[in-house]
Structures are given as C-alpha cells and as structure tokens.
Amino acid sequence: MTDPFEEITSLRKSHEELKQLLQKSLNQPPRWTIDSKAIAEHLSQRVPNPVDTLEQIQLVERNVRQTLNSFPKSIPIRGEFYGFTSKKTFFSYWGMLAVTMLVAFYFSFRASDDERLKEYKRLVEEFGSKNPKLANKYFGSWYERNLEQ
C-alpha cells in the first residue's frame, strides 16, 4: 500500500507538468501545412464538369425551343366567340356603345326639360289667373300666346 500523501504529491506534480505543457503549446502558434493538390482533387470531384453543364443547358434550351415551336401560330375559332378579334371590332363596339349612351341621355334630359316647362307653364297660368295684369306685364306676349292654347 502506498502512502496517500505521496499519491497526492505525485498527482500535484503531474498536474503542474500538464499545466506547463499546455502553457507552452498555447504560446507557440500551431503550424498548418496545406496540401493544395489534395484539396483541389477533393473539390474537383464535387464540382460538375463545365463541359457537361454546358451540354445540359444546350439540351434544355433545345427542348424549350422545340416546345415553343410546337404551339400553333393561330387558332381557328368555331362557334360563338365573345370578345374582340381586331382593333376595328373593338372601336366599333365602343363607338356604338357611346352613341347609344349619348342618345339615351339626350332623350332622358329632353323629357325632364319638358316636365319642367310644363311645371313652369302651370305656375305662370296660376299666377296669371290670380293677377292677370302683372302676368301680362312680366311675361308679356308669351303669356298671351299660351293663354290662347
């Protein structure tokens, strides 16, 4: 059996030695040697070959062009079609729509003006029946003409 004090002192010494070795290794920077050939070989295995990549791109481009060329340039229309097939039909449609709207507005305003005139005529006749001299003075010949009708 060994003495426990001796074991403790030996452990303490080994601890001190480890501490000194660690301090030495920390003071000296590590030396690195870079093997650029090995790194280049390793990377070249992972990077695709530019020639193969270019061939794949050309193949995809050829397929896209072939697909685009397979679409027809024009499609015949059969049956009913709702929409505009040319600028002429577009402008003629909107022109007819504008003319129709203008005519509709004209007749609606004309009808409303006729109603207003009838209302004013009724008011003037009512005023003339109460005060014929004033109506003749203010409305003159118009009052006399409309009185006869």
matplotlib code that plots the C-alpha trace (Angstrom):
import matplotlib.pyplot as plt

x = [0.0, 1.2, 1.1, -1.9, 0.3, 2.8, -0.1, -1.4, 2.0, 2.6, -0.8, 0.1, 3.4, 1.7, -0.9, 1.8, 3.6, 0.4, -0.2, 3.3, 2.9, -0.4, 1.0, 3.9, 1.6, -0.6, 2.3, 3.5, 1.0, 0.3, 1.8, -0.5, 0.5, -2.0, -1.9, -3.5, -3.3, -5.4, -7.9, -8.2, -8.7, -11.3, -13.2, -13.0, -14.8, -17.7, -17.9, -19.6, -17.7, -18.3, -18.5, -21.2, -23.1, -22.9, -24.2, -27.1, -28.0, -28.0, -30.2, -32.7, -32.6, -33.3, -36.2, -37.7, -37.4, -38.9, -41.9, -42.4, -42.3, -44.9, -47.5, -49.7, -49.3, -53.1, -56.1, -59.3, -62.4, -65.6, -69.0, -69.8, -67.0, -67.3, -64.6, -62.7, -60.8, -59.3, -59.0, -61.8, -64.3, -63.1, -63.5, -66.8, -68.3, -67.2, -68.3, -71.8, -72.0, -71.0, -73.6, -76.3, -75.5, -75.5, -78.9, -80.3, -79.1, -80.4, -83.9, -83.9, -82.9, -85.3, -88.2, -87.2, -87.0, -90.5, -91.7, -90.1, -91.5, -95.0, -94.5, -93.4, -96.3, -98.7, -97.2, -97.4, -101.0, -101.8, -100.1, -101.9, -105.3, -104.7, -103.0, -103.6, -102.2, -98.9, -98.6, -99.1, -96.6, -93.9, -94.5, -95.9, -96.7, -95.6, -98.4, -101.0, -99.9, -100.0, -103.3, -104.9, -103.8]
y = [0.0, 3.5, 6.5, 8.7, 11.8, 10.6, 9.9, 13.4, 15.0, 12.9, 13.9, 17.5, 17.2, 15.6, 18.4, 21.0, 19.4, 19.2, 22.9, 23.8, 21.8, 23.4, 26.8, 26.1, 24.9, 27.9, 30.3, 28.7, 29.0, 25.7, 25.1, 24.2, 22.6, 22.9, 20.3, 22.3, 19.4, 17.2, 20.0, 20.6, 16.9, 16.7, 19.8, 18.7, 15.5, 17.6, 20.3, 19.4, 19.4, 22.7, 20.9, 18.6, 21.5, 23.4, 20.4, 20.1, 23.8, 23.4, 20.4, 22.2, 25.2, 23.0, 21.3, 24.7, 26.0, 22.8, 23.1, 26.7, 26.0, 23.2, 25.8, 26.9, 30.4, 31.0, 29.1, 28.9, 30.0, 28.0, 28.6, 31.6, 33.9, 36.7, 39.2, 41.3, 39.8, 43.0, 46.7, 47.5, 45.5, 46.9, 50.5, 49.9, 48.3, 51.1, 53.7, 52.2, 52.0, 55.7, 56.8, 54.7, 56.2, 59.8, 59.3, 57.8, 60.7, 63.2, 61.8, 61.5, 65.1, 66.3, 64.5, 66.1, 69.5, 69.1, 68.2, 71.3, 73.5, 72.1, 72.9, 76.4, 77.0, 75.7, 78.1, 81.1, 80.3, 80.0, 83.4, 84.9, 83.7, 85.5, 88.6, 89.0, 92.5, 91.5, 88.3, 90.4, 92.9, 90.4, 87.6, 89.7, 88.1, 84.7, 84.8, 85.8, 83.1, 80.3, 81.6, 81.0, 77.4]
z = [0.0, -0.8, 1.3, 0.3, 0.8, -1.8, -4.2, -3.7, -4.3, -7.4, -8.8, -8.0, -9.9, -12.9, -12.8, -12.8, -15.7, -17.7, -17.0, -18.2, -21.4, -22.1, -21.5, -23.9, -26.6, -26.2, -26.5, -29.8, -32.7, -34.4, -37.8, -40.5, -43.8, -46.6, -49.3, -52.2, -54.6, -52.3, -51.7, -55.5, -56.2, -53.5, -54.7, -58.4, -57.5, -56.1, -58.7, -62.0, -65.2, -67.1, -70.5, -69.2, -67.6, -70.9, -72.8, -70.4, -70.8, -74.6, -74.3, -72.2, -74.5, -77.5, -75.7, -74.8, -78.4, -79.7, -77.3, -78.2, -81.9, -81.4, -80.5, -83.4, -84.6, -84.9, -83.6, -85.7, -83.9, -84.4, -82.9, -80.7, -79.7, -77.2, -77.4, -79.9, -82.8, -84.1, -83.3, -85.8, -83.9, -80.6, -81.6, -83.5, -80.3, -78.0, -80.6, -80.8, -77.1, -76.7, -79.3, -77.7, -74.3, -75.7, -77.4, -74.1, -72.1, -74.6, -74.6, -70.8, -70.3, -73.0, -71.2, -67.9, -69.6, -71.0, -67.5, -66.1, -68.8, -68.1, -64.4, -65.1, -67.5, -64.8, -62.3, -64.7, -65.5, -61.9, -61.3, -64.3, -63.1, -59.8, -61.2, -65.0, -65.2, -63.5, -65.6, -68.8, -67.6, -66.6, -69.2, -72.0, -75.3, -74.1, -71.5, -74.1, -76.6, -74.0, -72.7, -76.0, -76.3]

ax = plt.figure().add_subplot(projection="3d")
ax.plot(x, y, z, "-o")
ax.set_aspect("equal")
plt.show()
